[in-house]
Amino acid sequence: METIISYFETIPSLHRSLILVGGLTFFWLLESGLPLFKFKYNKWQHAIPNLFFTLTTVVINFALAFLLLGAADWVKVNDFGIINWLPDMPLGLYAFLGVLLLDFFGAYLAHFVEHKVKPLWMVHLVHHTDHKVDTTTANRHHPIESLIRFVFTLVGVFVVGTPIALVMIYQAMSLIFTQFTHANIKMPKGLDKALSCVIVSPDMHKIHHHYRLPYTDSNYGNIFSIWDRMFGTFLYMEREKLVYGVDVFPDEVKNSNIKDLLKQPFEVYEKPTLSADLEN
């Protein structure tokens, strides 16, 4: 564990980029062999807006990385934050708790708030209006959302008290998991359900991308499924019934245009429709 911590304390930017590109490439290829849905689309054409927003996310995160580094150094020097106030524990447990709690603040809480606050939902809508969810959808976030997510992660570093190594481990895991859970891959249902007891599985997250409420407002987690189960936001439905998108924003052409997507947060709010077809 000490070796892993030491590596992530000074992980080169090139290695972080390789995690992004390597994960995207791996799941892109896996989708071709084990597709959940056989989409009739030009995969590269579909990927263009998603990769554009992936790039803007990367630029924003790299540009603001010094703030995370400063925060992580400060909590370490001042012995500040939840995991630093707990009794001494093995390094592995310390790292696990740090990543687990960062997953709450940086992913679950941020995601939940984005769904509940109307202006933030209009920003987050860019992610939800992809009608053909695949691994490139993972980082399809409006630049404003990238900033919002960054702020939540920064707050998480202060509250949790994570040193930079744990921040980098969390970000690497978060990146791989979001590519994994959005990937258009078909896993055995039994395996997917078993995984969802501990981590967010592909089927679990794709329910969140169903086009109607209440499913859209469920399964907010990114790495660990404990938060959805703990706070009552976990829902299940059969994968065969999934329809991607958002019911009140059905224009797939507009929802695939970069210019329109950049303007999306400033459009008129339209209340999503509550479905009566809630699965048990």
N, C-alpha and C positions, 0 to 999 in steps of 0.2 A: 504494500500500500504506500509505503514511503517513497518508492520509486515513481509510482504514478503521480503522487502529489508533487514531487520534485519536478517531474516533466511538465505538468500543467502550470506550474508556477512561472515558467518561462517559455511556454509553448510558442514557437515562431508563427508569425502571421501566415506564412506559406503552408504550414501544417493545418492551420484552421481553415484555410481555403481548400485544402485537399479533402478535408472532412466534408465540406459542403459539396464540392464537385464529385467526390467519390461516392457519397451517399446518393446523390441525385442520379448519377450514372448507373449505380447498382440497381436501384429500385425502378429506374426507367427500363432497364433490360429485363428485370424480373416481371414487370407488367406485361411485357410482350409474350412471355411464356405461361404465366399464370394469371390471366386477367379475370377480375371479378365481373366486369361488364365489357362486352365487345363493342366499344364505342365506334361509331362510324364517323371518324373525324381525321383530319390531317394533324397528326400529333405535334409536328413541329410548328404548324400555324397556331394551334391551340396554346403551345408553350410560350410563344413570343411575349404576350402581355405578362404572363406569370413570371418569366425570367427577367423581364424589365423590372418588375416590382421586387424580385429577389435581389437584383443589383442595387436598387435604391435602399433596400434594407441593409445590405452589406455596407454600403457607403456610410449610412447614418451610424451604424453600430461601430464601425472602425473610427469614424470621426469623433465619437463620444467615448471611446474606450478609456481615455485618460481619466474620465470621471469615475468609472468603475474601479480602475486601478487605485485612484486616490481614496475612494471610499473603503475599499478592501484593505488598504494599508492602514487607514485610520482606525478601523475597528480592531485590527490586529494589534496595533501599538497600544491602544487604549483598553484592550480586553473588553470590548463592547459587543453586545448582542446576545441573543438567546442561547446559542450553543456555547458561548464563552462564559455564561453565568451558570451553566449546568456543572454538576460534579465531574471530576476527571473521568475520562472514558477511553476505551481503545480508539486508535486513530481511524479504523474502519467505520466504527459507529459514529464517530464525530463527523466524518465525511458524508456518511449516509444521511444523517440528520440535517446537515447543511444543505445538501442537494434537495432533499425532500421538502424542506421549508422554503427554499428558493423556488421550487416548483409551484408552491402555493401562491407566493407573492408575485412572481414573474409571469406565471402562466394562468393558473386557475382564477385567482382574484382579478387579474387584469381582464381576462376573458369574460368573466361574469359581469363585471362593471360595464364593459363595452356593450353587452346585451341589454343592460337595464337603463342606461342613460341614453336618451334619444340622439343627441348629437354624436355621441361616440358610436352608437349603432350605425349611423349613416357613414361613419368612417370605416367601421369594421365590415360594412356591407360589401365592400370590394372583394373581400375574401369569400363571402358566401354566394356571390352571384356567378361563380364558376359552375356551369351546367354539366361539366364533365370532369369530375374530381379525379385527379391523378397526382403523382408525386410532385409535379411542378406547381400544384396548387398550394403546397405547404407554405411557401413564403410569398404568396400573393397578398401582400399587405400594402395599403396606401402608406406613403411616407409619413403622414400624420400618425397613423397607427404604430409605425415603427418607433416613433418618438414616444408615444404613450406607453408602449410595452417597455421601452428602455427605462422610463421613469419608474414604473412599477418594479422593475428588476433592481434599479438603484436603491429604491426604498427598502426592498427586500434585503439587500446587502447590509444596510445599516441595522435593520431590525433583527435579522438572523445572526449577523456578525461573521459573515463568511470571508475568509482570506481569499486572495486572488486565485489560488489554485482551485478552490472549490467553485468559484464563479466560472472559471474556464471549463471545468468538468461539467458543470450544470449546462452551460451554453452548448457544449459539444453534444451532450446527451439530448438536450432539447431539440437541436437541429436534426439529429438522426431520427429521433422519435417522430417528429412532425412529418418528415419525409416518409417514414414507415407507415404512419397511420393514415396518411392521405393517398398512399400508393394504391393504384387500381389492381390490387392483388387478391386472389381468392385463397383463403386459408380454410382448412377443415373447421366447421362450426364449433366442434367440441374443443379444439385447440384454441380458437379465438375466444370462446367464452371462458376457458380456464385462464388464459393470459389476462383477461379483463378483470379478474379478481385481484390482480396485483398492479398491473400496468395498463395503460390505455392501449387497446388493441385496434386494428384497422376497422373492424365492424363497429366497435363501440364509438369510435370517433365519427365515422361516416353517418351514423344516425344523427349526429349534430348538424350534418349538411343536408338533411332532408328538408324539402322546400316549405313545409308548414309547421306551425306550432302544434303541440308543445315540444316537438322533437328538436327544433332549432334552438330552443332554450334549454338544452340538456347536454350532459357529457362534455363539460368545459375543460376537463383535464388535458394535460399534454404528456407527462411522463407517467405519473402514478394515478391510479383510479381511486385511491382512498378518498380524495377530496370530494368527488362526486357522490360517493357512497355515504360519506360522513355528513354532507350538507343536503342530501336528498335531491340532488340534481341528476341522478343516474336514471336513464330510461333505456328500454330495449325494444327493438322491432326487428322483424325478419328482413334480412338484407335484400331479398327479392322485391320488397315493397318500396325500396329507396327511390326517391326522385330528387335529384340535386337542384339547387338554386334557391330562390326566395319567391314565394307565391305572388307578391305584389310588385316584383321586378322581373317579369318574364321575358324581356327582350334579350335573347341570346346574342344577337349581333351587337347591340349596344353594350352588353355586358362583356364583350370580348375586345372592345376598342379602348386602347390606352388613354386617349384623350377624354373619352366619356367617363372612364373609371377614375381618372384624376379629379374630375368635376363632381363625382358621386357624393362626397360628403356635404356638398353645398346644394343638393337637390332638395325638393320638398319631401318632408317625412311622410311616409305612408305606413299605416299600422298593419302589421302582418295579421293574417287570418288564423284564428284558432280552429284546428281540425277537431272534428268529433270522433275521429277514428283512432282513439288512443289504444295502443296495444298494451296488454298486460305483460 
